[in-house]
Amino acid sequence: MREIALTLVGVGWRLALPIVLGTMGGVWLDRRLDSRPWFALAGLGLGTLLGYYSVYRLLLPIIREATGKKGKG
């Protein structure tokens, strides 16, 4: 049970970090290329997708264990 609790602590970071880094990278590119807001929006979208995928991959074994399903994720 403690292992699951520790895993869940990282969910916020796994979601937030790609979103923040993607947006910051997009803003940096927009400033360099004078193309506001396109790269910032693309970075936000890509970071959001990567963040949710990372959380999905983190929680998939826990969900499978709770439901009793086996398989490769």
C-alpha positions as CSV (number, residue, x, y, z in Angstrom):
1,M,0.0,0.0,0.0
2,R,2.9,2.3,0.8
3,E,4.3,1.7,-2.7
4,I,1.1,2.8,-4.3
5,A,1.0,6.0,-2.1
6,L,4.5,6.9,-3.1
7,T,3.7,6.3,-6.8
8,L,0.7,8.6,-6.6
9,V,2.8,11.4,-5.1
10,G,4.6,11.6,-8.4
11,V,1.4,12.0,-10.5
12,G,1.3,15.8,-10.1
13,W,4.9,16.2,-11.2
14,R,4.5,13.9,-14.1
15,L,1.6,15.9,-15.3
16,A,2.9,19.4,-14.6
17,L,6.5,19.2,-15.6
18,P,6.0,18.4,-19.4
19,I,3.3,21.1,-19.6
20,V,5.5,23.8,-18.0
21,L,8.6,22.8,-20.0
22,G,6.7,22.5,-23.3
23,T,5.2,25.9,-22.8
24,M,8.4,27.6,-21.7
25,G,10.2,26.0,-24.7
26,G,7.5,27.3,-27.0
27,V,7.7,30.8,-25.6
28,W,11.5,30.8,-26.0
29,L,11.1,29.7,-29.7
30,D,8.4,32.4,-30.2
31,R,10.7,35.1,-28.9
32,R,13.6,33.9,-31.1
33,L,11.6,33.5,-34.2
34,D,9.0,36.3,-33.6
35,S,6.1,34.0,-34.2
36,R,4.0,34.5,-31.1
37,P,1.9,32.6,-29.9
38,W,2.2,29.6,-32.2
39,F,5.1,27.7,-30.7
40,A,3.9,28.4,-27.1
41,L,0.5,26.9,-28.0
42,A,2.2,23.9,-29.7
43,G,4.5,23.4,-26.7
44,L,1.4,23.6,-24.4
45,G,-0.4,21.0,-26.4
46,L,2.5,18.7,-26.8
47,G,3.4,19.0,-23.1
48,T,-0.2,18.3,-22.1
49,L,-0.3,15.1,-24.3
50,L,3.1,13.9,-23.0
51,G,2.0,14.7,-19.4
52,Y,-1.2,12.7,-19.6
53,Y,0.5,9.8,-21.4
54,S,3.1,9.7,-18.6
55,V,0.5,9.6,-15.9
56,Y,-1.4,6.9,-17.8
57,R,1.7,4.8,-18.0
58,L,2.4,5.3,-14.3
59,L,-1.1,4.4,-13.2
60,L,-1.7,1.5,-15.6
61,P,-0.1,-1.2,-13.5
62,I,-2.0,0.0,-10.4
63,I,-5.3,-0.1,-12.3
64,R,-4.6,-3.5,-13.7
65,E,-3.7,-4.8,-10.2
66,A,-6.8,-3.4,-8.7
67,T,-9.1,-4.9,-11.4
68,G,-7.2,-8.2,-11.6
69,K,-6.3,-7.9,-15.2
70,K,-3.0,-9.1,-16.5
71,G,-1.1,-7.9,-19.6
72,K,1.6,-5.8,-21.0
73,G,1.2,-2.1,-21.0
